[in-house]
Amino acid sequence: MSQCGSSKGKSSGLNQHYEEKVRPCIDLVDSLRSLGVEKDLNLPAIAVIGDQSSGKSSVLEALSGVALPRGTGIVTRCPLELKLKKITKDNNWRGVLSYKKLKEEKEKILKDPAEIENAVLHAQTVLAGKGEGISHDMITLEIQSSDVPDLTLIDLPGIARVATGNQPLDIEEQIKDLIEKFIKRQETISLVVVPANIDIATTEALRMASKVDPTGQRTLGILTKPDLVDKGMEEMVVRTVNNQVIQLKKGYMIVKCRGQQDINDKLNLVQALEKEKEFFKGNSHFRALLEDGKATIPLLAERLTKELVEHIAKTLPQVQKQLEMKLEKTSKDLKMLGDGVPLDENEKTNFLIMKIRQFNDALEGVKRAEEDLRNSDTRVFSKIRWEFGRWKLALDSKAIKTEEILRDEVQEYVRTRRGKELPGFVSYRTFETIVKKHTEELEEPALKLLKDVKELVHTCVDHIVNSHFSAFSHLLRAAKDPIEDFLEEQFQIAEEKIHSQFKMEKMVYSQDELYSSQLDTVKQKSSTGFGLKASFVSADVREMSYHLTSYLKVFCMYLKELKDRLDRLKSAGKILSKFVHSA
């Protein structure tokens, strides 16, 4: 039986030169998949999906030349990787079915195609249990024959709309999750099987494919059961196959596989192919599709092989890039684990002391601003200094903006709250209210600065803990828990101090000499034309602005002095130092 071309001079419908390129490409991906790397890499594949009773199993049966499980309800209960390998040296048929159960490899050698159906059903029962549930575990069926194309397909369960019999109530969601796991990968071509006698727009399989592949770049539609199309609807089917209804970049093909009556009549697969060809030749509507190479199983096999090889060639560079990245990361992870723990009890103690000493040395390095920069481009102190630099800019900006803002604020207060006092006399209550308002505006930025610094310290220490103890889960927890508790405790203390500081700052006070000096400076600046323009404001507004500007400048100066008193961020060093000594 030849399923991939009508010419005897061709093998699988492809010329010899092309065929020599096909097998190595497909073998490469199959060998990668057999190694189990698909857990880490997305390999090129063709996934076959369809609603229940769409004819999906019949298409696979016709392509493989063997009878796969058929029936009503969920027939495919596990992903089935179907490896078809064309051999030309002899006509001996070979089959191997394999799967993994609890990390144990199960393999069955098949000597006759008739054994396949029961072997697949048994494997599904082992993996998915009795009943009609599904499993994500893969079954691999490899077939070597002179009558199959060079092709690898992954058959997925048909989409069930409603749970029946002993199916799980959420069977539809389970199946969709399994299908989506495969077809959402950019490396997967979705082969969507749809009966020709229904409205293609209503099929769930095509909707799912469109969701993950909106442009149809990775989707090929297969129409089945053309003999069941109602009279008068043939033109709609032709338009669909010609990509004029729902467009897909890869387009559509149409096939006619064995139906149940054909099976009852014991029509074998070779005869079914002849019958299919005669059907399309004899149908006035569908004959043009055959002539255009869009109909019959042999032409579908040729098309799929070509699509798969081209897809492999296109995606292999990306797969190689993924592999290199995974390899690099795995090598780093392995290196972090080190050589393991020594077996001798005395050596274990020395090993533990060494690990803790190295950890403490790393923390001391951060405290002295001398940490190793191999895994980071900026020291922690530099990051914290930059945060305090932003805080200084915020204070300077506050003092500068205040001069412009105060005039409007004072004018508003004077307009609405001035009592019987004459112009030019300062209302202390108005002055105090405005000072408190501007003081409160700085409290939230100060708390945010504290949180940002705490996060920088926590990130740094957490990285050091992970880098030293990632291979030792108990040590990791023993180090992390107290560190996080300590950092949180110190954060709470610092937060309380900031709240307390701002609470005190709301009580308006300054040393007489400092305040008087600043007031003189502000008035002199105003008289030289750089401050508030006396000719444009009333005497009371001008006087109030002098006092407010002076006080707020003193206040911001004090906050900046507070920052300087941290002695170049020694607070962060103290946090680390205290932990080092307690460890």
Order of alpha helices (4+ residues) and beta strands (2+ residues): alpha-beta-alpha-beta-beta-beta-alpha-beta-beta-alpha-beta-alpha-beta-alpha-beta-alpha-alpha-alpha-alpha-alpha-alpha-alpha-alpha-alpha-alpha-alpha-alpha
